Amino acid sequence: MDYQEWKEQLYDYLCGLLDEDAPFSASAPAYVEDEFRLGRPCGEWYDAVYEAADRLNQRLGTQEDPDVDCIIQLMLHISRRLSLQMFDYGVLYQKEQQGANLHTDNTN
């Protein structure tokens, strides 16, 4: 699995989008948690968004209003893009830190 695929699988795992049987799920680092599982803040916030969308649909008299759906879907796309980009910046930051440490004279 290449870097891009790995980080996308990591994002999907964090969001609870992968089945427990998915290959990444079995090999995910122990410190990586599904942030949408019961009792976690992201799961609670997602539930609140879903309930708000339901209330809007009730006020609008629709089952699924296309604009409400569009807002939610685009915010999810924005969140995904920012998260994946943030991961890349973290990798670059770590490389810069390692490079800076190589050039620092730590001898006493």
N, C-alpha and C positions, 0 to 999 in steps of 0.2 A: 504494500500500500504506500503510495507516495505521500509527500507532505500535505499537499492540498486535500487529498481524500481523507487523510488522517485527521486533519483539523476540522473538516466538515463532519466527519463521523463523531468526533469529540463534541462538537456543538449539538448535534442531534441527540447524543447521549445525555448531555446536560439538560436538554429540553424534554427528555422523556419520550423521544420520538422513535427510539430503537427498541425492538423486542429484546427480551432477556436472552433469546437464542441467537441474536445477531453476533457475528464474529467479534465485532468491536466490544460489545458488552462483556464478553468473556475475557478480553485482554485489556480492558480499560484499567489504567492505574488505580490503585486502591483509594487514593485521595480525591478522585473524581467522583462526584455524586450527581444523581438525577435531581436537579433543582426544582422539578415540578412534582416530586412525589408528595404524598399526603403530609401536611403539616409544614412544608417548606414555604418560604415567602413567595417565590415565583408561582407556585401552584395556587396559593391564596389570591394573589393579584390577578392571575388568569381567570379564576372563578369570578372575581369581582367584575372584570371586563366583560365576561360572558353574560353575567346577570345584568349589567348595564345595557349591553346590546339587546338583551331580551326586553328590558323595559322600554328602550327606544322603539323596538319593533312593535310592542303593544301600543305605544302612543301613536305610532304611525299607522297602525292597523295592518301591518304586514307580517308575514312569516319570517322572511329574511329580506330586509331592505338592502338593495345593491350598494347604496352609499355607505351604510354601516359596515357591510361586509368588506367593501373596498378599503375603508379606513383601517379596519383591523388587519386585513391581509398586508397592506402596505406598511403598517407599523411593524409587523412581524418581519417583513423583508428588510426594513431599515435596521431593526435590531440585529438580525442575522449578519448583515453586511458589516455593521459597526463591530460586532463581537469578533468576527473573523479577522477584520483589519486590526483590532486591538491585540489579538493573539500574535499576528505578524510583528507588530510593534514591540511586543514583549520579547519575542525571539531576537529581534534586532537589538533591543536594549541589552539583553543578556550577552550577545556577542560583543557589543561595544564594551561592556563591563569586563568581560574576560580579556579583551584586547588591552584595555587600560591596565588591568592587573598584571599583564605580561610585561608592560613597559615600566612598571613601578619598581623601583629598587627597594626591596624589603629586607636587605641585609643590614645588620647592626654592627 
